[in-house]
Amino acid sequence: MLDDDAGIAVEQRPAFREYVIRERIPNYTMPERVIVGGILPETGVTYYDVPQTFGVTPYRYTVINGETVLVEPRSRRIVQVIE
């Protein structure tokens, strides 16, 4: 489970989603459901730095199955799904 401090704060999520759309981040499709704790494949997924305006975080983000997720870069584990 993620502490709220480490991810994107609730009040920042709408702006963060808009940012991701504006940046035209490519969507990666995978057969598994996108859930916190899921592990992303080693290849084929590009991870992006979260801009500091959304808070300093050790995580990266990407778009999987149309959902923006925060990922722990070393383990490739999903730590937050941005609703």
C-alpha positions as a Python dict, from the first residue, in 0.01 Angstrom:
ca = {
    (1, 'M'): (0, 0, 0),
    (2, 'L'): (122, 348, -89),
    (3, 'D'): (136, 637, 155),
    (4, 'D'): (-60, 925, 15),
    (5, 'D'): (248, 1144, 46),
    (6, 'A'): (446, 941, -205),
    (7, 'G'): (192, 941, -488),
    (8, 'I'): (-16, 1203, -665),
    (9, 'A'): (-236, 1384, -410),
    (10, 'V'): (-613, 1359, -461),
    (11, 'E'): (-648, 1729, -542),
    (12, 'Q'): (-368, 1707, -800),
    (13, 'R'): (-508, 1408, -990),
    (14, 'P'): (-738, 1592, -1235),
    (15, 'A'): (-455, 1829, -1334),
    (16, 'F'): (-211, 1537, -1362),
    (17, 'R'): (-451, 1345, -1589),
    (18, 'E'): (-483, 1655, -1811),
    (19, 'Y'): (-103, 1687, -1819),
    (20, 'V'): (-66, 1323, -1932),
    (21, 'I'): (-326, 1376, -2208),
    (22, 'R'): (-150, 1696, -2324),
    (23, 'E'): (184, 1516, -2334),
    (24, 'R'): (26, 1246, -2556),
    (25, 'I'): (188, 966, -2358),
    (26, 'P'): (158, 645, -2561),
    (27, 'N'): (-81, 382, -2425),
    (28, 'Y'): (67, 38, -2362),
    (29, 'T'): (-184, -247, -2381),
    (30, 'M'): (-149, -561, -2172),
    (31, 'P'): (-389, -849, -2111),
    (32, 'E'): (-382, -827, -1730),
    (33, 'R'): (-604, -587, -1535),
    (34, 'V'): (-437, -269, -1416),
    (35, 'I'): (-421, -302, -1037),
    (36, 'V'): (-202, -170, -758),
    (37, 'G'): (66, -432, -695),
    (38, 'G'): (67, -553, -1056),
    (39, 'I'): (411, -590, -1216),
    (40, 'L'): (468, -443, -1562),
    (41, 'P'): (671, -623, -1829),
    (42, 'E'): (1046, -564, -1855),
    (43, 'T'): (1030, -450, -2215),
    (44, 'G'): (795, -242, -2426),
    (45, 'V'): (688, 6, -2159),
    (46, 'T'): (837, 357, -2134),
    (47, 'Y'): (835, 529, -1795),
    (48, 'Y'): (829, 907, -1751),
    (49, 'D'): (934, 1138, -1467),
    (50, 'V'): (652, 1302, -1272),
    (51, 'P'): (689, 1682, -1302),
    (52, 'Q'): (779, 1845, -969),
    (53, 'T'): (465, 2061, -986),
    (54, 'F'): (275, 1744, -887),
    (55, 'G'): (497, 1678, -586),
    (56, 'V'): (835, 1513, -551),
    (57, 'T'): (800, 1137, -586),
    (58, 'P'): (1043, 847, -634),
    (59, 'Y'): (798, 694, -883),
    (60, 'R'): (763, 720, -1260),
    (61, 'Y'): (440, 713, -1456),
    (62, 'T'): (310, 551, -1772),
    (63, 'V'): (-25, 472, -1938),
    (64, 'I'): (-144, 111, -1936),
    (65, 'N'): (-477, 4, -2091),
    (66, 'G'): (-581, 371, -2099),
    (67, 'E'): (-510, 422, -1726),
    (68, 'T'): (-233, 642, -1589),
    (69, 'V'): (-30, 456, -1328),
    (70, 'L'): (260, 535, -1095),
    (71, 'V'): (528, 268, -1098),
    (72, 'E'): (821, 188, -868),
    (73, 'P'): (1099, 196, -1130),
    (74, 'R'): (1322, -84, -999),
    (75, 'S'): (1051, -344, -943),
    (76, 'R'): (814, -215, -1218),
    (77, 'R'): (533, -257, -961),
    (78, 'I'): (222, -39, -994),
    (79, 'V'): (191, 169, -675),
    (80, 'Q'): (-100, 395, -773),
    (81, 'V'): (-369, 404, -1042),
    (82, 'I'): (-465, 768, -1106),
    (83, 'E'): (-846, 776, -1120),
}
